[in-house]
Amino acid sequence: MEYLLPSVPSGVSRARELIRTDLTDWGLTHVVDDCLLIVSELVTNAVRHGGSAYALRLEKREGQVYGEVFDPGEGVPRPRPADMDAISGRGLQIVGAIADDWGVTTTDNGKVVWFAVTP
């Protein structure tokens, strides 16, 4: 499934609703929580740094749940060390801890941050 969503804070909850529905329809409720957390982090980054809209894609691929968040923003997101007192900055660390694999692919008009979770 692929969705185009506006880059507004309310889009994060909408993205979570869509992911929950897709995974439930596919009978993959046991990975819903992990995927919701990953998508929340990636979509929040897209809303903060990516531009006016972002695309969210989720599919079953080769025995895994594969997801992507595309945004037209510049720059490549990288995990960064977060100060113990910081209230943000740990999103990609969380993604890396939960996903079986993840990465960033640059495109001519933005970037795709992708993840894979094995059910």
Summary of the structure (lengths in Angstrom):
residues: 119
radius of gyration: 13.5
end to end distance: 17.5
largest distance: 39.9
contacts: 344
relative contact order: 0.20
helix: 38%
strand: 31%
